[in-house]
Amino acid sequence: MTVREIALNKLVLSPNNMRQGEVEIGDLIADIGATKTVLQNLRVTAQQQNGKATGKFEVHVGGRRLRALNVLAQRKDIPRSFPVPCVVCADETAALEESIAENAVRLAPHPADQFAAFHALSQTGKTVSEIAERFSVAPRIVERRLKLATVSPRLMTLFRADEINLDHMAAFTLTDDQAAQEAAYFDFPEHDRQAYRVKQRLVGGRVNSQNNATAKFVGLDAYRAAGGEVSQDLFAQADDAGYITDLTLLEKLASEALEAEAKALRPEGWAWVETTLSFDYSQSQIYGRAYPTVAALTPEALGEIEQLTREMQELEAVDPQTDQTMERVSEIEDRLYALESSGEEVYAPEVRAITGAIVTIADDGSLRIERGCAKPGADTKALRKLDGKATQGGSSVTRERAKKPAGALPDKLVLDLTAHRTAALRAALIERHDVAFVAVVHSLLLLTHYGAGHRSAPASTIELRADLSANHPRKHAQGFEASKAGEALKHVQGRMMLLLPTSHADLWSFLMAREPDQLMELIAYAASQMVDAVKQPFERENSARQVASDHLAKALGLDMTQWWAPTAQGYFGRVSKSLIVAAVEEATTAQAAENIANLKKQELAAEAERRLDGKGWLPTILRPRDIVQDEDALEDEAFDAGGDLDESAPWDEDEVPMAAE
């Protein structure tokens, strides 16, 4: 009798299986979900219809495992084609007898017993392959069980008592030091003992090969070829996942690769070309920026842009908006972007002669080249003149619109989504008195210290102004009142109505009688009411106010999947079909997206809502993002708000830094 792997979607429950009713499978879902393996083979018979094989197999032993696997597949934790180890039985009578015997005498052992059994066999000299063959399982399963057996006995006791789970056990295996395992758990309060926190502590200074930008840029093959070692994570989903231990070697390889790219860049005629492993916001502020010349568009392209812009304005004025109207607006926006970004961007020779290029690594591990960088001390006046000439020589419309990404969301939808984000920030801030205090101090200092010498202060997410209704989330957020954030804010508002004095004349004495922690709660409430992260159509992507909202979201650990979910009415029905299909592909699979791509817009939106339900998918505008300040936006905001810089400012024109990106 041999073991073979059969795809999950080829397995069905046999009528001969003793367990036909509802059964408890939570433990199996957790076990299989954590390890992505089935420790014990299922026993099956080939399904027959009218004397012919159907290609499917009926499970007569292992019904609980089959149900657990199907649940995991529905959750997209494993693919439908997940290989399941099975023993094929040719005799249907024998299959029935096996099922009876299986369910009459079997008492499932605790996973810890399995770990111990495998470990005992290995201690007798059995190899991983021999143990795998003996129990008819994959060698990787044996490796995982043997690793789990090395976890501290004290922690193993907790596991047997179900006080910790398999995720904890997998995290402990990142080190063989049992004292370190225990310290990562017991040295911290109960609320800080989650599996992911244990993992963070045990990883230490090692670099995750799957999400570190430098590691992805170099590649594991190149790192290993240079003699680098990888501490493998047996429980990672990727087969080659692990932690890089030699950071010096990794950075050396990355630097060499960047230098090779820089060498190829120097013939372009830049004044200098330098490499760096990272180039974050704080580093970018050191440099000024020269912009490329954008070639003028053809008269035909300009004419089409004018026609499409006029049509879009007419469509956006229609109320109410229909599905057909919104789809046409999305199509126009996509076409406008394609037209307006079609001009080639080039740097003039005189610009290259006084600026340079930085070769670095992007956050996703790809190569990133920043051209047109001006070092401190560069002739900024000359650079401004050159930059002005470059703008005059090309299409100014193109230069502004080229910053808009392909398939950008309609302005009204951006207002809607960022209003929901504002509501979530408000609701989250109320619970974080410490962050609220920092946010208020930040806003006050922007107004009083950094705003001194200017007609306007730098923008902040906390708006210190009297009119709090201008950008209240309910003004833009569809379904705000019934949303989770809307309900939370309504509840807090009601509680504060009962707590605070009816008349403002009594407020001072009321506050003087409060304890410090009570005052902090009131600060958090007041600050939350002034949060404004609604992105206006005229506002730059990385404006000071939007960056401030990113800082606040990061401090709060804001997860918009807890506050918002895409629906046909709220999102999919308001974007183009291409964006809907892209969302489905990103959240599920390319095949799933392809299967629904030809549906009509209304049907596609409804199907996308169904398929993405519970997936935690978010449009880019609601996802956490790297905090990057657009210094060009800062300068523009100052002029928009109050004209020229105040003459009393403590610098002269030559010392004002150029825009940095």
Secondary structure, 3 states (H helix, E strand, C coil): CCEEEEEHHHEEECCCCCCCCCCCCHHHHHHHHHHCCCCCCEEEEEEEECCEEEEEEEEEECHHHHHHHHHHHHCCCCCCCCEEEEEECCCHHHHHHHHHHHHHHCCCCCHHHHHHHHHHHHHCCCCHHHHHHHHCCCHHHHHHHHHHCCCCHHHHHHHHCCCCCHHHHHHHCCCCCHHHHHHHHHCCCHHHCCHHHHHHHHHCCCEECCCCHHHHHHCHHHHHHCCCCEEECCCCCCCCCEEECCHHHHHHHHHHHHHHHHHHHHHHCCCEEEECCCCCHHHHCCCEECCCEECCCCHHHHHHHHHHHHHHHHHHCCCCCCHHHHHHHHHHHHHHHHHHCCCCEECCHHHHCCCEEEEEECCCCCEEEEEEEECCCCCHHHHHHHHHHHHHHCCHHHHHHCCCCCCCCCHHHHHHHHHHHHHHHHHHHHCCHHHHHHHHHHHHHHHHCCCCCCCCCCCCCECCCCCCCCCCHHHHCCCCCCCHHHHHHHHHHHHHHHHCCCCHHHHHHHHHCCCHHHHHHHHHHHHHHCECCCCCCCCCCCCHHHHHHHHHHHHHCCCHHHCCCCCCCCCHHHCCHHHHHHHHHHHCCHHHHHHHCCCCHHHHHHHHHHHHCCCCCCCHHHCCCCCCCCHHHHHHHHHHHHCCCCCCCCCCHHHCCCCCC
